[in-house]
């Protein structure tokens, strides 16, 4: 059905913000809310696997897979869907062979195809890197 995918993406992004707003202080993953157990995703297949990055509208940044914070992933190719909700923030992901970001003035959704290799990856809002950031590891 045309138009269903953007509606579902918006719904899942909204649910992520509701979940992120619950609980106490900053979690180890860089977002806010109650930390959850590590999420290990299988390596991507021909159909691809997706990750969801969200930044803003407040001082929040997160990276999730299937609604759960990402702490570990298997190496492979992923589709990264970034929902940038603030013209005062960006979403910047770096690691072995990866350096993708939205612009600070950009708001909206941007999609990247990324190939993750074994190593440590870091995401942050560049203007607020000391407080809006997170890390995850990729196993080969």
C-alpha positions in Angstrom: 0.0 0.0 0.0 1.5 3.4 -1.0 2.3 5.6 1.9 2.2 2.8 4.6 6.0 2.7 5.0 6.5 6.4 6.0 3.6 6.1 8.4 5.0 3.0 10.0 8.5 4.6 10.2 7.0 7.6 11.9 5.1 5.4 14.3 8.2 3.4 15.3 10.2 6.6 15.7 7.6 8.1 17.9 7.5 4.9 20.0 11.2 5.1 20.3 11.0 8.6 21.7 8.3 7.5 24.2 10.5 4.6 25.3 13.6 6.8 25.5 11.7 9.3 27.7 10.9 6.6 30.3 13.2 5.8 33.1 16.1 7.6 34.7 19.3 9.2 33.5 21.6 8.7 30.6 22.2 5.1 29.5 25.5 3.7 28.5 24.5 3.8 24.9 24.3 7.6 24.9 20.5 8.0 24.9 18.2 8.5 27.8 16.1 5.9 29.6 16.6 2.6 31.2 19.4 0.6 29.6 18.4 -2.7 28.0 20.4 -5.8 27.4 22.8 -5.9 24.4 21.3 -6.3 21.0 23.2 -8.5 18.6 21.9 -8.5 15.1 22.6 -11.2 12.6 24.7 -10.3 9.6 22.8 -8.7 6.8 21.4 -10.8 4.0 20.5 -10.0 0.5 17.3 -8.4 1.7 19.3 -6.2 4.0 19.0 -5.3 7.7 18.1 -1.9 9.0 19.2 0.4 11.8 17.3 3.4 13.0 19.1 6.6 14.2 17.3 9.4 15.8 18.5 12.8 16.9 16.4 15.5 18.6 14.2 17.3 19.0 15.7 17.7 22.5 19.2 16.6 23.5 18.7 13.0 22.6 20.4 10.7 20.2 20.0 7.0 19.8 20.7 4.1 17.5 18.2 1.2 17.5 17.5 -2.1 15.8 14.0 -3.5 16.0 13.2 -0.9 18.7 16.1 -1.9 21.0 19.3 0.1 21.6 22.3 -1.2 19.6 25.3 -2.2 21.6 26.7 -5.0 19.3 26.1 -6.1 15.7 27.4 -8.7 13.4 29.5 -7.5 10.4 27.5 -6.9 7.3 25.7 -4.4 5.1 22.9 -2.4 6.8 20.5 0.3 5.8 20.7 3.2 8.3 17.6 5.3 8.5 18.2 8.6 10.3 15.3 10.7 11.6 16.9 14.1 12.3 14.3 16.1 14.3 16.3 19.3 14.9 18.1 22.0 12.9 20.4 22.3 15.9 21.7 18.7 15.8 23.2 16.2 13.4 23.6 12.4 13.5 27.2 11.4 12.7 28.3 7.8 12.6 32.0 6.8 12.3 34.0 3.6 12.5 36.1 1.3 10.3 35.3 2.3 6.7 32.2 4.4 7.7 31.8 8.2 8.0 28.2 9.3 7.4 26.2 12.2 8.8 23.3 14.5 8.4 23.9 18.3 8.3 23.3 20.3 11.4 20.7 22.5 9.6 18.9 19.5 8.1 15.7 18.1 9.5 13.9 15.1 8.0 14.8 11.5 7.2 18.0 10.4 5.4 19.0 6.9 4.5 22.5 5.5 4.2 23.7 2.1 3.1 26.7 1.2 5.3 29.0 -1.8 5.5 30.1 -2.5 9.0 33.3 -4.4 9.6 34.7 -5.7 12.9 35.6 -2.9 15.3 34.2 -0.1 17.4 31.8 2.5 16.0 30.8 5.9 17.4 27.8 8.1 16.8 27.3 11.6 18.0 25.8 15.0 17.5 28.8 17.1 16.4 27.8 20.4 18.1 27.0 18.5 21.4 29.5 15.6 21.1 30.4 15.5 24.8 26.8 14.8 25.9 25.0 13.4 22.9 26.9 10.2 21.8 27.0 6.5 21.9 29.2 3.5 20.8 28.7 0.0 19.7 30.9 -2.9 18.6 30.8 -5.1 15.5 32.0 -8.6 15.5 33.5 -10.3 12.4 
